[in-house]
Amino acid sequence: MKKATCTKKIMLVILSVIALWAGSETLALAAGGDAGWRPVYDNVMMIINFFILVFLLIKLGKTPVSNFIDTKRNEISSELARLENEKDRSSLELEETRAQITDMESHLHKIKMRIIEEGELAKQTMIENARAESEFLVEAAKRRVKSRFVEARRRLKEQMVDMAIDIVAKKLPQTLEEQDHKRQTNLFLESLEKAAEERV
């Protein structure tokens, strides 16, 4: 339908141009005076020849030109379809890439948070270990001090017992008899042992 309308418009334009040209020649001939019928005949024949030429061009060239136009239209349509497909594919790839970037950012955020949590956990573990170790060292130091204190007390008792025995051994023989001496020594030693047991 469009082809027929286009062809009609082209024919109308061509006929208008020919009519104007032929009319202007005829008017020029009429203004020039009596030259006879030959110039008018030449103009009419030229117009008829032109129409024959146009008819032959349309008749013979219509199919090749139409085929050429159809081929070009199909090529352009194919190219446009290909470009549309490529555009759609590129848009899809772009969306996939954006989705992947979003997923990667989310994954990196999760990894970062996990690393921070693991770091905090490791830090807490180190603090707890250090606290436990320091408590152990303090307890060990307390035990050592207590052990040394007990040992020092034991030695002091032994020294005091030895000193008391020496003093008693020096003073008692002068005042007591031997039996009394033994009995007093035994009593004194028993009292020292009881006192040592009570302190411990």
Residue pairs with C-beta under 8 A, 6 or more apart in sequence:
3 66
7 58
11 54
14 54
18 47
18 50
22 43
22 44
22 46
22 47
25 39
25 43
26 40
26 43
29 35
29 39
29 40
153 199
157 192
157 196
157 199
160 192
161 189
161 192
161 196
164 188
164 192
165 185
165 188
165 189
168 184
168 185
168 188
169 185
172 180
172 181
172 184
172 185
173 181
176 184
